[in-house]
Amino acid sequence: MEDLKMLNLLKRIKLLLQRNSLTLAIDLIELEVENLQGITEKKCKNTIYPNYDWYCNDCYNLNCKSNKKSI
């Protein structure tokens, strides 16, 4: 993972924890663990159909290997 992606991810988690959104922080951490394990690409409903390849250009999922959005 690139350093900028990691910093952005840690900032998101810190912000959620500062706002007492523990549940959302846990969900974000679980999502990122799935991303690192390669599960996300298989579960993503937007990449199942070939006509939705544009979705990956606007994806906010940082560690998804299909994410084409530059940060």
N, C-alpha and C positions, 0 to 999 in steps of 0.2 A: 504494500500500500504506500502511496506517495505521502510525503510529509504534510503537504497542504490538505490532503483529504483527511488524514488523521487529526490534524489540528481542528479542522472544521467539524468533524465528528465529535471530538472532545468538547468543543465549544457548545454544540447542541445539547450534549448530555449535561454539561455544567449548567446551562441555562434552564433546562427542565428541572434539575435538582434545586436550583435557587428558587424556582417558582413553586416548589413543593409538589411537582408533578411526577412523583415517584413511579407511578404506573406507566406513564408515557416514556419515562427514561428507561425502564425495564424493557418495554416493548421495542424501543429503538435499539437497545443493546442486543436483544434476541434477534432482531432483524439483521443487524450487522454480523452477528455470529453465523446466521444462515447464509449471508452473502459470502463470507470467507470460506464456508464449507461448500459453496457452489449450489446450494439448494434453491436460491432465489430465482435463478433463470428458469428452472423447471416449474416453479409455482406461479410465476408472473402471468396473469391473465391477459396482459396486453401484448405479449410476445408469442402467444399460441398461434395466432392467425398471421399470415405473411403480410397482409395489408396494413398491419399496425406497426410497421417498422419505424414510423415517424415518432412513436411514443418514446423510444429510447433517446431521442434528441432532447426531450424535455424532462427526463427522469431525474428525480431528486434522491434516488437511492445511490449513495456514494460508492459503495463497493461492488455494485452489480457489474459483472463483466460485460453486459450488453449496453451499459450506460455510455452514451456518446456525448453527453453534455460536458463541456469543459468548465472547470471550477476556477 
